[in-house]
Amino acid sequence: MEKIILWFLLILGIALFIFSLRKQPIKDWLLSFLLTSYSALILGTIVVEFKLIKYLVLSNHVNAGYLYELLLFPVIGVYFYQTSYRSNLPGIIFQCALYTSGLTIVEVIIEEYTNIVEFVNWHWTYTLLSVFCFMLAIRFLLKLINRKNKY
C-alpha cells in the first residue's frame, strides 16, 4: 500500500510542479523550488541522521523522505510563494500558517496510518513550527533576492 501512495504522490507532485509553471514570472517559481528543495534536503538529512524521524527505505539508499524534500515540499513552497507574491506581512503570515497546518495534518495522518514516516523523537508540533519558520525564511529570502535597487 505504501508504494502505491508514494507513486501517487510522485505523479501528483510532478503534475502540480508543471501546473505551477504556467504563470509568470517562471524564474521566480523555479528559484523558489530549487532553493526550497536544496535547503529541505540538507535539513531533512540532519533530522534523519539524528534519528528524529525515520522514513520508509525503498532501496539501498533511497528513502521516502527524498520525495517529500525534493519534490512535494518545494512544490507546496512554490504555491505558497505564488499566492503570497503580492501580499503584505499579515497576509504572508496567515497564508504560511494555512499551508503549514495543511502539511502538518497530512504528515500526521501518513505517520499514523502508514509506514512511510515514523516519528521517533519527534512530535507534530516540531513539524508545525519548523515548517512555518522554514517557509517564512524562504519567502523573505526570495523577497530580498528580488528586491529592486532604489539607487
C-alpha positions as CSV (number, residue, x, y, z in Angstrom):
1,M,0.0,0.0,0.0
2,E,2.9,2.4,0.8
3,K,4.4,2.1,-2.6
4,I,1.0,2.9,-4.2
5,I,0.8,6.0,-2.1
6,L,4.3,7.0,-2.9
7,W,3.7,6.5,-6.7
8,F,0.5,8.6,-6.4
9,L,2.4,11.4,-4.5
10,L,5.2,11.3,-7.1
11,I,2.7,11.7,-10.0
12,L,0.7,14.4,-8.1
13,G,3.9,16.3,-7.3
14,I,5.1,16.3,-10.9
15,A,1.7,17.4,-12.2
16,L,1.5,20.2,-9.6
17,F,5.0,21.3,-10.5
18,I,4.3,21.5,-14.2
19,F,1.0,23.3,-13.5
20,S,2.8,25.8,-11.2
21,L,5.0,27.0,-14.1
22,R,2.1,28.2,-16.2
23,K,2.2,31.8,-14.8
24,Q,4.9,34.4,-15.0
25,P,7.5,35.0,-13.6
26,I,8.7,31.5,-14.1
27,K,12.2,32.4,-13.0
28,D,10.9,33.2,-9.5
29,W,8.9,30.0,-9.2
30,L,12.0,27.9,-10.3
31,L,14.2,29.8,-7.9
32,S,11.7,29.1,-5.1
33,F,11.5,25.4,-6.0
34,L,15.3,25.0,-6.2
35,L,16.1,27.0,-3.0
36,T,13.4,25.1,-1.0
37,S,14.5,21.6,-2.3
38,Y,18.2,22.3,-1.6
39,S,17.6,23.6,1.9
40,A,15.0,21.0,2.8
41,L,17.3,18.2,1.7
42,I,20.0,19.4,4.0
43,L,17.7,20.0,6.9
44,G,15.9,16.7,6.3
45,T,19.1,14.8,6.2
46,I,20.1,16.3,9.6
47,V,16.8,15.3,11.1
48,V,17.1,11.7,9.8
49,E,20.8,11.4,10.9
50,F,19.8,12.5,14.4
51,K,17.2,9.8,14.3
52,L,14.3,12.1,15.0
53,I,12.3,10.8,12.1
54,K,12.5,7.5,10.1
55,Y,11.4,7.2,6.5
56,L,10.4,4.1,4.6
57,V,13.5,2.9,2.7
58,L,12.7,1.9,-0.9
59,S,16.1,0.6,-2.0
60,N,19.7,0.7,-0.6
61,H,20.0,4.4,-0.2
62,V,16.7,5.9,-1.4
63,N,14.1,6.8,1.3
64,A,10.7,8.2,1.0
65,G,11.9,11.5,2.6
66,Y,13.6,12.4,-0.7
67,L,10.2,12.5,-2.4
68,Y,9.0,15.0,0.2
69,E,12.2,17.1,0.5
70,L,13.0,17.2,-3.3
71,L,9.5,17.4,-4.8
72,L,6.4,17.7,-2.7
73,F,7.6,20.3,-0.1
74,P,9.2,22.5,-2.8
75,V,6.1,22.4,-4.9
76,I,4.0,23.5,-1.9
77,G,6.6,26.2,-1.4
78,V,6.1,27.4,-4.9
79,Y,2.3,27.6,-4.5
80,F,2.8,29.5,-1.2
81,Y,5.2,31.9,-2.9
82,Q,2.7,32.4,-5.8
83,T,-0.3,33.0,-3.6
84,S,1.6,35.4,-1.3
85,Y,3.6,37.1,-4.1
86,R,1.8,40.5,-3.7
87,S,0.6,40.1,-0.1
88,N,1.5,42.3,2.9
89,L,3.2,40.8,6.0
90,P,0.0,39.8,7.8
91,G,-1.3,38.1,4.7
92,I,2.0,36.2,4.2
93,I,2.0,35.0,7.8
94,F,-1.7,33.9,7.6
95,Q,-1.1,32.0,4.3
96,C,2.1,30.5,5.8
97,A,0.1,29.3,8.7
98,L,-2.6,27.7,6.4
99,Y,0.0,25.9,4.3
100,T,1.9,24.7,7.3
101,S,-1.2,23.5,9.0
102,G,-2.2,21.5,5.9
103,L,1.2,19.9,5.6
104,T,1.3,19.0,9.3
105,I,-2.1,17.4,9.2
106,V,-1.2,15.3,6.1
107,E,2.1,14.3,7.7
108,V,0.4,13.2,11.0
109,I,-2.2,11.2,9.0
110,I,0.6,9.5,7.0
111,E,2.6,8.8,10.1
112,E,-0.4,7.3,11.9
113,Y,-1.8,5.1,9.2
114,T,1.2,4.1,7.0
115,N,4.9,3.0,7.4
116,I,6.1,5.8,5.1
117,V,7.2,8.0,8.0
118,E,7.7,7.3,11.7
119,F,8.2,9.9,14.4
120,V,11.0,8.6,16.6
121,N,11.9,11.5,18.8
122,W,9.6,14.0,17.0
123,H,6.2,15.5,17.6
124,W,3.8,17.1,15.2
125,T,4.3,20.5,16.9
126,Y,8.0,20.4,15.8
127,T,6.8,19.9,12.2
128,L,4.4,22.8,12.5
129,L,6.9,25.2,14.0
130,S,9.9,24.2,11.8
131,V,7.9,24.2,8.5
132,F,6.3,27.5,9.4
133,C,9.7,29.2,10.1
134,F,11.3,27.5,7.1
135,M,8.6,28.7,4.7
136,L,8.7,32.2,6.1
137,A,12.5,32.3,5.8
138,I,12.5,31.1,2.2
139,R,9.7,33.6,1.4
140,F,11.6,36.5,2.8
141,L,14.9,35.4,1.3
142,L,13.2,35.3,-2.1
143,K,11.7,38.8,-1.5
144,L,15.2,40.0,-0.6
145,I,16.7,38.5,-3.8
146,N,14.0,40.0,-6.0
147,R,14.1,43.4,-4.3
148,K,14.7,46.2,-6.8
149,N,17.6,48.5,-6.2
150,K,16.4,52.0,-5.3
151,Y,19.8,53.7,-6.1
